Amino acid sequence: MRGVIWLILLFGVAVIAALTLGSNDGLASFYWNGWRLDLSLNLFLLLLLGSCFAVVTLINTISSLTSLPRRAREWRVAQRDRSAQGALREALAEFFGGRYGRAQKAAQKAVNINAQTSELSQEGGFLALSHLLAAQSAHRLQDRRRRDEQLQQAMDLVRSQSSARVVEDGARLLAAEWALDDRDSNRALDLLADLGPGLARRTQALRLKLQAQRQAGQSLEALRTARLLAKHQGFSKLAAQGLLRSLAIEALEAARDGDQLRMVWQQLDQADRRDAFVAARAAHVAASLGAPEDGRGWLRPFWEQIGEQSSADERAALAEALVMALPGLGPEWLQRLESAQQRWPRDAFISYALGHALAERQLWGKARLILEQVCEDRSLPVAARRRSWLALAQLAGNDGDMERRARCHEAAALVQ
């Protein structure tokens, strides 16, 4: 098709030339020292065009010859650039394939090619990226010395060349991640604290901060970070709920006395204090630290609204926590527990809590009836049934029935 078009154009040029030059009778005369040269105007025009073409061709030829060294140098630089790019791609492929030794060698090859070519040595971003890839490979090989050397070289390039700034964020995040892998949470937190405001709010930076705070045992700070991550949808809703709950429980369990426990409870978010499992664990810890009254106070809102607790697991956790925090139980709790039993008459855990509460209030007749039913209920955990048998043994001892007391102790020992 292209040949046909060129043929049509050639015919058109021929027709135009025949029409314009065929009837041209003009002459071109040249005079030089008494000499005269006459040429037809058509021939003169053709010679003029040919001369112009020859001059242009000569100029281009001379320009090509004089620029040959420069073009040869550019070609060599382009070849080296392609080789360096190929080495970096090879390093990435080897790294993702788990061949970290080969990846490190390929990345170092890319660095060497750039270093040996002055025209490419200004590519700071490429060099910094190659150093980071080599450092990451060395980290996977547990070669910390080489890893730190490569990281330092990358950071030096970042500081000295503005073109390498794009790699700086990745270098800082990688350094924090490596510190976490080395179990050096303090260094990781220091590195993350040096991040800019924009980078520090990124999801990856928050994830690393959360891991570092958990490693350092900073449960409250980790809880705040996790809540921020959940707000930015860094976790699924179910995973976020489980993580926030576990972090709140960790913070409570880290308390060493009642005052510290109360301070931690006040520092928890309102959503955490409304979690039945968190409140139950707080009551457990309060009872173990000799502050059962505080534990009951944290459980009171849940027992007053026990009808709204649709989860059997939540009711079980609240009942177990209340039993642990029984010492000093007031009479108002019996009404709450009886209302809960009326709301959930078949719930073994509520019966379990009510029986122990009656025993604590020295209402031994009612307590014995309920606890005997609880001891025979195999849906309850072994620890709860054993604790109920021991409570029955104590009631029998208060009545002076040593034989029944011994049977209860034996039954408690045989609970499986």
C-alpha positions, 0 to 999 in steps of 0.5 A: 500500500505504501508503494502505491502511494509513493508511485502516485506521488511520483506521477504527480510530481512528473505531471507538475514538472512537465506542466511548469518546466516544459514551456519554460524558455528562459535562460540563465547567463553568467559573466566572468572576465569577458566570458559568458555562460548561458544555461537553460533556466530548467538546467540551472534550477536542477543544478541549484537543487543538486548543489544544495543537496550535496552541500547539506549532505556534506555538512551532515557527513562532517557532523557525523564524523566529528560527533562519532566519539561523543555518540560512541561514548553515549552508546557505551553509557547506555549499554552500561545503564542497561546492564545496571538496570538488568542487574537490579531486575535480576537482584529483585527476581532473586530476592523474591525467589528467596535466593538472597545470596544471589540477590546480594551479588546482583545488587552489588553488581548494579552498584559497581557498574554505576560507580565505574561510570561517571555519567551514571554515578549521579543516579542517586535514587538508583544507587540508593535502591540498589544498596537497600536491596543488598542490605535487605538480602544481607538481613535475610542472611543474618549478616548484620555487619554488611546490612548496616554498611549497605544501609549507611551507604544508602543514607549517605546518598540520600543526604548528599543527592536530592534525587535519592530523597524518594528512597529515604522513607523506605530506608527509615522504615526498613531500618525500624523493621530490622531493629524489630527483627533484632528484638531491639524495640528501643532502637526501633521506637527511636527510629520511628520517632524520627519520622516526619509527620506524614510518614509516621501516620502511614499504615506500615509505620503504625504497624511497626510502631505497634510491634515495637511497643508490644515488644517493649511492654508498653501496652497502653501506648500499643493500645492507642496505636492499635486503635489508630490503626483500626480507625484507618482500617489497618485491620479487619473489624474482627481482628481489630476487636480481638487485638484491642481487647488483648492489648487492654488485658495486657495493660491491666495484667502489667499492674503491680498494685491496686493504685497502678491498676486503677490508673491503668483502668482510667487510662483505658478508652471508654470503648475498652471499659465497655468490653465485658471481657476487659472488665472481667479481667480487670476484676480478676487482677483487682481481686488478686491484688487485694482490691475486690471492691474495685473489681466489683465496681467495674463489673456492676454496670454489666450485671445491672444490664445483664439482660442485654448480654446476649453472649454466653461467653460474656456472661461466663466471663462476668460470672467467673470474675465476680466469684473471684471478687466476692470478698466483702460482697454487699447485700445489693448484689444478691438482688442483681444476681437473682434478677439475672437468674430470672432472666437466664434461668438455664445459665449455669454460670449465673447459678454458679455466681449466685451460689457463691454469692449466697455462701459469701453472705452466709446464706448457707441453706440457699447456697448449698442447694444451688452449689450442689446443682452447679457441681453436677453440671458438666457444662461448667469448667473443671475449675468452677466445679472444683471451686464449688465443691470446695465451697460446699466443703466449707459450708459442711465444716461450718455446720460441723459435718466432717464426714460430708466435708471430707466427701466434698473434698474428695469430690473436688479432687476427683473432678475432671 
